[in-house]
Amino acid sequence: MSKQVNYTEKCRRIAGTFYNMGLEKAKIRDLTGACRCLKRSLAFDKYNADARNLLGLIYYEIGETAEALVQWVISSNLKQENNRAAHYIYELQGKPGRLEDENVHIRRYNQALIQAQNDNPDLAILQLGRVVEHKPNYVKAHMLLALLHIGQENYAKAGQSLYKVLQIDKNNPKALWYMSIVKSHTGRADVEKRKLKNAFSHHQMQDDDIILPPTYKENTGWQMVLHIAAGLAMGAAVIFFLVMPAREEQLNDTHNREISQVLEQVNQKSMEIDQLEADRSAMEAERDAAAADLKAIVDENGGVLSQYQQLVHILRAYKADDFPTAVELYSDLDPAVIGDEGMQTVIAEIRQDMEERGYQVLADLGDQARDAGNADLALVYYQKSLNIKADNPQVLYDMAMVYQERGEEDTANELFGQVIMNYPDTELAGLAKEARGY
């Protein structure tokens, strides 16, 4: 037992160390590094609510609101008291239309991905411009916008998008790599290299540092004439024997260097094209993944985000002792969409409670609707009750009676038949036989 305690304590200490590292990186806006540390912290201690809350804040900072909400929902259920996650969720959901706006931005981003894949970069850039205008901290949108500008050789605009990314996450590896490409094409890389070289270079000799030679005696008269003539002859000889061959060689060297530079530029361009093709393939994979994520997240009838919201409302209803509301909300929950193990444990407890007493609440609501003359609503409640607990002959019989009153004899007889076949020794089986006429 002591070994188990020591092992658990050691894991918590390691998780705490990684959390502290992630916190320090987050303070200096190294959000990518902070995410890595916090994920390692949760790998050692998934109940570390501080690490999970901070990870959610980082996701929110880079524009990943759905991911942030997932972390906060898990945290609030693992630790229900004195947990900031509940405040974050309340702030996010308390702003009218906030989640709907997030869904719109995600849809536009994925439309831009599809347009980029279909060789419509201008439409994609226009779409992404609208996204970053309303959501300026959405790192993914800025990165895709920068990549499209690089593809169009508009390096200045690409640099602006990458600069915004690095303001949010200063050590984002992809942004740094894209920025190096932009700098190499705008001359910024050479400027920075020269500044660095000058900063560490030795003192350059100035004009005042030159040692002047001693004064010389000036010649006059016929000696000057001879000196001039000799100088002209020597100058002509130097030009003919030294300057001209050197100049020719210099021109050849310049020409060769120009050819080498052109070839180097061509090779560099080919490498960039290959890299862009690779990035394009990666974008295709990201687009497909993002399209799947979008469908899962924003689907109003069963998406991940809506199901997490539904679960939060159920838990709030439980907390307020409003069991009927919790039952109605649970009837529309799709637990299969929620993949987190911690949340599945919570759902299992709720499911057990619903199977013990929740189904009857829905059946009673169905009876009330039937007595009020609202057959459609009654059938909805009866079906939701059966979805929670299928083994309920009374609800089957009541549904059959509603269908019979509506004149839908085939459906009614089928339900009567289920009662007769599956519950032959009950009083309801006899009533079902009478209702069917035998």
N, C-alpha and C positions, 0 to 999 in steps of 0.2 A: 504493500500500500504506500509506503514511504517513497519507493522508487517512482510510483505513478505521480505522487504529489510533486516530487522534485522535477519530473519531466514536464508536468503541466506548468509549474512555476518558471522553468527555464524557457518554455515556449512563450509565456507571457512577457518575460524580460526581453527576449529577442524581438517580439512584436512591438514592445514599447520602444526599443532602440530604433527599429525601422520607422516607427511613427514619428519619433523625434527628428530623424533624418529627413523624412518627408515634410515635416513642418518647417524645418530650416530652409529647404529648397523652395517651398511655397512662398516663404517670406521674401526671397530674392527673385521670385517669378520664374523659377525653373520648374514649370508645371509638369513637363514631361518627366523629369527626374523625380518629382514629388509623387506622381502617379505610380511610378515603378516601386518606390519605397513603400507607399501605402498599400499596394496590392500584396507586397511581400509580408507586410505586417498582418494583413488579414489572412494570409495563408497560414501563419503561425497561430493566430487567435481571431477567429471569425466573429467573436463577441466584442471585439474592440470597437466600441461605439464611436470613440473620438476619431479613430482612423477612418471609419466608414463615413462619418459626417464630413470630415475634411475632404475625403475623396469626392463626395457629392458636391461640395463647394467648388472644387477644382473643375469637375465636369460642368457645373453651372457657369463657371468663369469662361470656359472655352466654348460655350454655346450648346453643350450637350444636356439639355434640360431633362429629357426623358431618362438618361442614365443617372442624373443627379437624383431625380425623384425615386428611382428604384433603390438607390443606396439609402436614402432617408427613410423610405417605408420599411426596409429591412431593419435598419437601426432602431426605429421607433417600436418595432415589435420585439426585438431582442432586449431592449432596455426601455421600459415604459415610463419610468420616473426620472425627472431631472434630465431630460434628453432634449438637446437643441433641435434634433431632427423634427420633432413635432411642430416647433415654431417655423422651421423652414418650409414644411409642407403646408402649414396654414397660410404663410405669406404667399406661397406660390398659387395656392388654390383660392386665396382670398381676393385676388385681383380679377375682376370680371373679364372674361374672354382671353385671359393670358394663355391658358393651355391651347385654346383654339388657334391663337396667333402662332404659337410654336408649331402646331401641326401644319399650318399654311407655309411657314418658312421651310420646314422639312420637305414638304411637297415640292416647293419651288426649287430647292437644292437638287432633288432627285430628277426633276424635269430638266435641269441644266446638265446633269450627268448624261441623260439620254440624248439631249441635243448635241452635246460634245461628241458622243459616240457616233451620232449620225451625221458628222461633218457639218454641223451648224454652230460654229464657235461664236458667231456674232449674237445669235439668239441666246446661247448659253451665257455669254458675258452680260447681256442685258438682264437676263433672269437673275444671275448672281449679284448684279449691281443692286437690284431691288432687295435681295436678301440681306446683304451687308449694310444697306441703308437703314433697314429697320432692326437689324440684329448685328451691330458692329463687332461683337466679340465672337462671332461664329467662325472659329479657326478653319474648319473644313471648307467653308465657302470661300474664304480669302485664299486658301492654298489652291483650290481649283481655279479660281479667277487668275491667280498669278501664273499658273501653268498654261492656261489658255492664252494669256498675253505673251508668254515666252514663245509659244507655238506660232504666234503672229509677229514675232520679233519686235514687240512693243515693250522693250525692256524697262522703260521709265515707269510705266503703269504697273508692270509686274513688280518692280522694286517697291512701289508704294504699298501694294497689297502685302508683300512679304515683310515690310517694315512694321505694318500693323500687327501681323502675326507675332513678330519678335518682340513687340511691345507687350503683348499678352503673355507669350511663352518664349522667353529669351533664348532657350536652348533647344527649341524644336528642331530636330535633326534634318527633316525634309526642308524646312524653311531656310536653314543655314546653307544647305546644299544648293537649293534653287537660287539663293542670294549670291552665291559664288559665281553661278552662271551669268546672272544679271550684271554683276560687277565686271566680269571679264569682257562683256560686250559693250559696256558703257565707259570703259577706261577707268572706272573707279578703283579697280584692283591695282592698276599701275600707280595711280596717285597714292594709294595707301602704302604701297611698297616703297615708293620714293620717300614718303614722309618717314617711314620706319628706318630707311637707310640713312637719311640725313640726321635723324635723331641720335644714331649711334656712330656716326662717322667722326674722323679726327678733324682738328681745326684746319680749315683751308687757308693757304697763304694769300694774303691780301696784297694790293698794289704797294701799300706802304712798307710791306715786309721785304720787298725786292732790294737786294744790295746793288747799288749803282756802281758801275766801273769808274776807275779814276779818269780824270779829264785828259784829253789828248790834245796834241799840238796841231792846230789847223794849218793845212798847207795852202799856199797861194800861187798864183801865176801859172807858169807853164807846167809845174808839177801837178796842179789840179787838172789840167787838160789831159795829161798822160794818165792820171788816175781814173778820170772819167772814161777815157777810151778803153783802158784795160778792164774797167768794170763792166762796160757794155759787152766786150768780147767774152769775158768770163760768164756774164749773165746769159748770153746767147748759147754758149757751150753748155751751161747748166740746164737750160731749158731743153736743148736738143738731146742731151745724153741722159739727163736725170729726171727732169720734170715730166717730159712727154711719156716716157715708158711708165713712170710711176702713176701718171694720170690715167693712162690706158689700163693699167693693172687695177687701179682703184675703180674705174668704171666697170670693169669685168667683175670685180668683187661685189660691187653694188648690185649689178644685174643678177649675179648668182644668189646674193642674199634675198633680193626681191622674189626670185623664183622659189627659193626655199620657204620664204614667208607665205607665199601664195599656196604652195603645196601643204604647208602646215595648217593654214586656215581651212583648206579643203578637207584635210584629214580631221581637223577639229569639228568642222561642220558635219562630216559624216558620223563622227562619234556622237555628236549632239542629236542628230537625227535618229541614230540607233537607240540612244537613251530615251528620246521622246517616244519612240515606238514602244520601248519597254514600259515607259510610264503610261502610255495609252492602254497597253494590255492590262497593266495594274488597275487603271481607272475602270476598265470594263469589269474586272472582277469586283472592284469596289462598288461600281454602279449596280451590279446584280445583287450584291450583298445589301447595299443600301435600299434597293427597291424592295427586297424581301423584308428588311427591317422596317421600312416605311409602312408596308402593308400590315405588318404585325403590330406596329405602334399606333397608327392612326385609324385603323379599322374601328368604326364606331360600334359595331356589333360584337366585338370580341377581341379587340386588339390588346396588346400587352399593357399599354398605358391606361386604357379605359378599364381593364380588369383590375389593375393595381388601385385605380381610383375607387372602383366598386368595393374592393376589399377594405380600403380605408374608411369608406362610409359605413360598412358593416360593423367594423370595430368601434366606430364612433357611436353607432346605435346601441351596441352592447354597453359601452361605457355610460350612456345616458339611460340605461335600463329600458330602452324602447325595443322590446323584442319583436313585436309585429313588423316594425320597419326593417329590422335586421333580417327577418324571414323573407320579406318581399325582395329585398336587395339580393339576398343569397340565391333566390330562384333565378336570377338573371346572371349569376356568376359562372364563368367558365374556368374552373381550376386548372385544366390541362394547359392553358396558355401561360400560367405562372410557373416558371421552371426553377425558381429559387428553393433550395431545400428547407431553409429556415421558414419561409412563408408557407410551404406545404405542410409543415408541422402545425402551424396556426390554423390552416384550412381544415386539416384533419380533425382538430378539436371542434371547430365550428360545425363540420359535417355531422359529427356524432351527436351534437346537441340538436341539430335540425332533424335528424332521423328519429330522435327520441320524442321531440315535442313540436318542432317547427312545422312539420307537414300538416299537423292538425290545424294550425293557424290559417294556412292557405285553404284547407278544406272548409273551415268555418266562413272564410271570406267568400268562397264559392257559394255556400248556402245562402249567405246574405244577398249576394248578387242575384241568385235564382229567385229568392223570395221577392226581390224588388222588381222582377220582371226583366232583368238584363241577362239573357241567356248567354250571349257571347262572352261577357266578362266572367260569368260563372264557369264556363268551359275553360277559360284561360287559367283561372285559379285552380280548378280541379286538375288540369294537366300539370301545372307547376307542383302541386302536391304529390302527384304520382312520380314526377321527376326526382323528388327527394326520397319518397318511399313508395315503390311500385306495388308492394304487397299490402294493398288496402282495398278490400272488396266493397266497402261502403262507398268510397269515392267512385269506383267503377260503376256501381249501381246508380249513384246519383247522376253521373255523366250520361249513362244510358237513358235515364228518365228524361233528362233535358233534351237529348237528341230525339227521343220519341215524341215529346211534346212539340218539337219543331217539325215533325213529319219526316225526319231522316231515319226511316225504319231500318235500313241496312246497317248503318253505323250503330244504331241502338241495339239491334239484335246481336251484332258482333260483340259488343260490350257485355250484354246479358249472357251471351255464351261463355265469355271468360269467367264470369262469376259462377255460372253453373258448373263448368268444367274444373275450375281451380279450387272452388270452395263448396263442394257438393253437400257437406254436412252442416252448412250454416242456414240460418233463417233467410238470409238474403238470396240464397240459391232458390228456395221455394218461391220467394217473391219475384225473382227474375223469370222463373218458369211461367208464372201467372201472367207476367207482363208480356211474355212472348206468345202466350196463348196455348200452352200445353202443360 
